[in-house]
Amino acid sequence: MTENKMNRKNIPEIRTVEKLNLIHPEKMQLSNGIPLVVIDAGTEPVCRIDFVFEAGSRYQDKLFQASLTNQMIPEGIPGLTGGEIAEQFEFYGSFFNVSADRDEADLTIHTLEKYLEPVLVLTRKVLLEAIFPEEELEIIKANRIQSMKVDEQRVESQARKHFNQAAFGASHPYGVIGEAVDVSLIRSQDLSDFHRTAYGPRNCRILATGPNRATYIPLLEKFFGSGWDEAGNQGGLAFSDVPPVNPVGKREIRVPMDSAVQTAFRIGCPLFGRKHPDFQDLTIANTILGGYFGSRLMSNIRENKGYTYGISSHVAALRDTGFFVIGTTVGADVWEDAIVECNREMTMLGEQTIPESELIRVKNYLIGQLQRSIDGPFQLADQYRPLWMNNLDFKYLSDFMLRVNHITSAEIRILSRKYFQPEFMITVAAGPIES
């Protein structure tokens, strides 16, 4: 019998990865109508449960109401302080995390499967019985205000805030800028009101991830499928009521900060979300421009000019819209030159054909990133959650892999010429500059 041995003198064949091997989630509903998705993946006896609510800042009646409500949920229930709640989760070796953004608010638990039932008992109490103690709220508000005061001195923060305001409009939920005084005006009752209207089953989705679906489904049905106040999102903005994006007419905005030693700038414009037919191709074009360490912006602004340690560009998706932005911080004496170079790189991407070697390099990078992003059950959950909230699924990732493999230099040039035009961009600079 001849034994097949690897000939280590020969270089292994390089093959293009054409498709992703994805575990397709199972969709169902609890008895009270809460959508439940289960990703049956992994080998270790640990699981993650995500409770996702339509409770982002776009739904709030007062600035900071949504984020403070979310932050305060684990800070007290009848009979237990925030510290005691944290101790109980730690007793089971579990983690309880909260987060909120413009569109959604999350409560996420990680736990060993054998402790899932007592952890869900505690999670139900925390989620449904939060009391928002005034004393704890004052501490959190003071910390938030102090953090904002520090943030106000950072050129990066000022550039980001003024860019968002300019791109979406000063009164738009995605563009409004909150101040420290807005935090100070929040009261415990404001949080209770938002919790009552935004954290009900009609606004909730649950994503369960781990290797034992037979354990998760009945427990989630037991603790969250009934006996929950049926209040839905009665306040704030309904999904279809978000006003249209209203960018400012001014294309160049300067934010003077005399005490700063550097200048931060943002160059970009409002765009569209994940469902737009050009979003995936534009993501690939953006990778070439500034989406990875070997990008054109990094090669020019960092390596060739030495203006900055890092520069990047992003095509970001929000629920109802999206935006494109270039961001960096440079020396106060070179910020205008750096902006000129950024505009030149955008123009070149739309005018010149991309060398095949560069396109292959970017494709290989994106294929590797895609595979790493789904390497593990919780990574799968991280990828699925934003897709699910946009009524998409893993087919979106498969389609993106196809586009990465088959997009051409000509298509990237046409797309860049359409969207990366400097004359359409809003430029915001913050630093020791004249207004």
Order of alpha helices (4+ residues) and beta strands (2+ residues): beta-beta-beta-alpha-beta-beta-alpha-beta-beta-alpha-alpha-alpha-alpha-alpha-beta-alpha-beta-beta-alpha-beta-beta-alpha-alpha-alpha-alpha-alpha-beta
